[in-house]
């Protein structure tokens, strides 16, 4: 007959494997697409974009204003990193980055056109080449429109029936162009 330790070890290993698997499922996946933000950081970033004060955010989350201030610096670093990687990946020249609103204004030397890169909790990181496209003949028109409508909703921008008639390229300028420097 084996010792007590022999009987416990297989169960212990199974329990540890189960706990490790569950922990892996619960840990956030930090990717380029979501600006490397954890769900908690994304929540703080969203509240910040809605002009909530650090004190208000701290009270809502049950943390100090100083903790929120520290989180701002971490969030800004991650969002900037995501934008810089997007610029590098797409060969863009960065003009401005608005870390609070999650919009980068850039230029594509290869296509000689302006580009806006947006980051939102709903859609993640999206690159918008601002040109007069052929949206009406593109099979992605409805998908682009849905993404842009979600961008507008998350940013608190109301769209009217006139906006529904615009092709996505013009709608992108309408929604994200407000963050461009003139």
N, C-alpha and C positions, 0 to 999 in steps of 0.2 A: 504494500500500500504506500502511496506517495505521501509526502509531507503536506501540511496545510498550505505552505507557500506555493507548492506545485499546483494546487487546485485554484488558488486565488490569482496567480499570474495570468493565465489565459483570459479570465474575466476582466481583470484590470486592464490588460492590453486592449481588449474589445471596447471597454468603456472609454479608454483614452483615445482610441481611434475614432469612436463615435463623437466624442467631444471635439476632437480636432476637426472632423468633418463639419459639424454644426458651426464651429467658430469660423471656419472658412466660408461658409454660406452667409454668415452674418456680417463679415467684414466688408466694408465698401470697396468696390472696384474703382480705383482711381485711374482714370484714363485721360488721354489728351482731349477726347471729345467733350468731357465734362469739366475741362479746365483743371483737372486733378483735384477738384474740390470734394471733400467728404460730404455726406448728406447734411451734417451739422453746419459746415462752412457754407454750403450752398444756401441753407436757410438764413444764416446771418447775412450773406451777400444779398439775398432777395429782400430782406428787411431794410438793409442799408439803401438799396436802390429805390425803395419806397419812402425815402427821406425820414426814416425813423432814427431817433437819436441813439447814441451809444448807451445812455442810461436806460432808455425805454427797452432797447433790445436786451440789455442785461437783466432788467426786471422780468421780462417775458421768459427768458431762458433760465432764470435763476442763477445768474453769474454776475460778477462785478463788472462795472464799466471798464475797468482796466483790462479784464479778460477779453472783453469785446474789442477794445482798442488793439490788443495784441493779435486777436484773430484777424482784424482788418489788415494788418501788415502781412500775415501769412497768406491770406486770401489774395491780396494784391500781387504778391510774388508769384503765386500759382497761376493767376489769371494772365499776368504779363508773360510768364513762361509759355503758356498755351498759345497766346497771340504770336509770340516770337517764333514758335515752332510752326505755326500756320503760315507765317510770312516766309520762313525758310523753305517749307515744303512746297509752297506755291510760287516761289521765286518772286515775292512781292517786296516793294520798297515801302517801308512803314512811314506814314506821315504823322499820325497821331494815334494815341491809345487812350480810351476813356475806360479806366478800370472799374469805375463805379457802375456805369451803365452797360459795360460789356460790349463795347464797339471799337473796332480798330479801323481807321481810315488808311488806305494804302494805294499803291499804284502798281499795275502790272506792266513792266517794261516790255515784256514779250508781246503783249497785245495792245500796248499803249492806251490803256483804259483805267479808270478809277475802280477801286475794289473796296467793298466794305466787308469786314469779318465780324460776325455777331456771336455772342456767347449768351445762352439762356439756359435756365434750368430745364425747360421743356424740350428744347431742340438741340441742346449742346452747342458745339462749334459749327458754324456755317459760313461759307465763303460766297459772297455775292459779287459777281462781275457786273459792273454797271454799264451796260450797253443796250442798244435797241435789239433785243433778241427776237427770235421767231417763236414766241411762246404759244401762239395759237396752233402751230403745227407740231409742237413738241409733246411727246407722250408723258412728260413729267409736269405739265402745266398745273394740274390739279394738286399734285404733291407739293410743288413749290408754293402754290397759293395757300394750302393748309399750313405749311410751315410758317409762312409770313403772317397769316392770321393769328397763329399761336404766339408769334413774336409780339405782335401788336397787343394782344390780350395780356400777356405777361408784363409788358411795359406800360400798361394802362393807357394805351392809345386806342381811341374809339375809331372804328371804321364805319363809313356810311355806304349806302348803295352805290354811290359813284365809284368807290374804291373797288367794289366787286366787278366793275366793268374793265378795270385797268389790267393789263397783262402783268404777270409777276415781276418782270424787270422794272416796270414803273412803280409797282406797289412796294418793292424793296427800297427804291429811292425815297418814296413817300414816308415809309416807316422808319428806316434807318438813316436816311439823309439828314434828319434833324440833329443827328449827332456829329455831322461833318463840320469842320471848321471852314468858314467861307474864305 
